[in-house]
Amino acid sequence: MIWDKKEQLSREEYRSIQSERLQKTVQYAYERVPFYRRKMQELGLEPDDIKGLEDLEKLPVTSKEDLRHNYPFGLFAVPLEDVVRLHASSGTTGKPIVVGYTENDMETWTELVARMVTQAGVTRGDVAQICFGYGLFTGGFGLHYGLERVGATVIPASSGNTEKQLMLMEDFGTTVLVSTPSYALYLAEVAERIGLDPVKDLNVRLGLFGGEPWSESMRQEIESRWGMTATDNYGLSEIGGPGFAGECSCRCGMHISEDHFLVELVDPDTLKPLPPGSKGELLVTTLTKEAMPVIRYRTKDITRLFYEPCACGRTTVRMEKVTGRTDDMLIIRGVNVFPSQIEAVLMEVPGVSPFYQLVVEKDGYLDTLEVQVELVPEYFTDNYADLERLERLIEKQLYKVLSVTAKVKLLESGSIERTTGKAKRVIDKRPKLA
Ligand code: DLL
C-alpha cells in the first residue's frame, strides 16, 4: 500500500515542487534566521538569486558545528512560543544540538513516518512495540505518532528492561519491532537465554530498524533469528529525525520524501556534486520545516542515490544503506559519540594526561566502548583500589555527557603508542560494513 500519492509523482513534478519550495525556504530562512542571512551575505547572495534547483550550489552549506554554535535556539525561524516540541542529539562537545518543531512540523513529521512505516509493510492490524528511548532522542516519539496515524496498536515500551520487553511481546502479541538493529539481536539473545524461541514463541513478523549503521549480513542474522522481515530506515535529528528515508518491501534502497527534502550527493572534500550512482556525502535541505529549516546540511553520512523508479510503484529517489561517515562520530548502541566529548571530560580530571585511546568492540551483538587513558607519572599509583575509584568516577562523568556506558582503564604513562603524525584516537574493532 502507498500512504500518500505524493510518493508517486513524476521527476518533473518533483523538480517543480522542489524548485518552488527551495525558493520559499531560502527567502524564509534569510528573513528569519540571522545566521543564514549572514552566511548568504558573505557570499554576496540575495534570496532572489535562488530561482530554482539550478541555483542550489550557490548556497552555503550548514554543519553540525553551526548548530552547536547557535545553541540552543539560534537557528529557530519562529519564536519559542510557536515551538511545540524540542528534541536534542549529541553535538561534537559538551552541549547537544537542539531541534524544534511547530504544530505544522509535528503534523508533517507524523505523515512522513506514516509513509515510512506503510512502505515497510505496517498496517492497522499490527501491534508495534517501540523500543527506542522516549526522550530527547527523536526515535521513540518520532515513530510513535506515525505508527498511530496508520492505525497500528502502539506499545511505547521505550528502551531497556529487556526481559520485560520480551514479556510484553509475548503477552501483547507484538507483530512489529521498532529498535536499533543491534538491540533486535540482543533481544533475540536474551529470549533464547530465558527459554523463548523468537520464531516459534513470538509473533513478530516485521522489524523497523534504524539509528545506526548495519550490514546485510546483520539483516540476514536478524531475519533468521526472528523469522521476520527486517527493514532499514534512516534519519537524523537535525532534519527532524526518523521519517526522512525508509525501505519498502523491495528493500532496494530507502525512499526519500522529495516533496519535503531536497538531497544532493557530493564529494566530501570539494563539496562538488557527484554523478548518480557514485558514493559520496549526503547533503539535505528541508523544504517544509517551519521551526528550524536547514539548508544544505552536511550529514557526514556516506551513501549513494538512485533515481530509477522502484518496483513498489514509488518514484522518489532512494538512498543506499549508509556505509560510513566522513567524520569521527562513533555510534555506540545507537548513541552518537564524538571523541572530542570524551576528551573534554578527561581533561577535567586532575592527574589524567592527554594520551588516550578509545577501543570500540562488539560483545555479542552489543557495542562496547573502553576509554584507555594514561595518568601523569606523579598521579600513578600501585594502589589498585585508588585507581579503581578514579576509574568509576570518570565513568560516571562520561555517562553524564554521553548517555552511554563506557569502561575506563587507567594506564601508566607511556603505555599508549606515540605517533609522529595524527594521534590514533579510535580503534574500532567492529566488523566493517562495506
Ligand atoms: O538516529 C534518528 C533516527 C531514529 C533514525 C530512529 C532512524 C530511527 P540522530 O541521533 O541524530 O538521529 O543520529 C543520526 O545516526 O547521521 C547516521 O550517522 C546514523 N543513522 C541513523 N539511522 C541510520 C541508519 C537518529 N539506518 C545519525 N543507517 C545519522 C546508518 C544511521 N546510520
Residues whose N, C-alpha, C, O or C-beta is under 5 A from the ligand:
A	BS01	DLL	S89 T138 G139 F209 G210 G211 E212 P213 W214 D232 N233 Y234 G235 L236 S237 E238 G241 P242 T299 D301 V322 G334
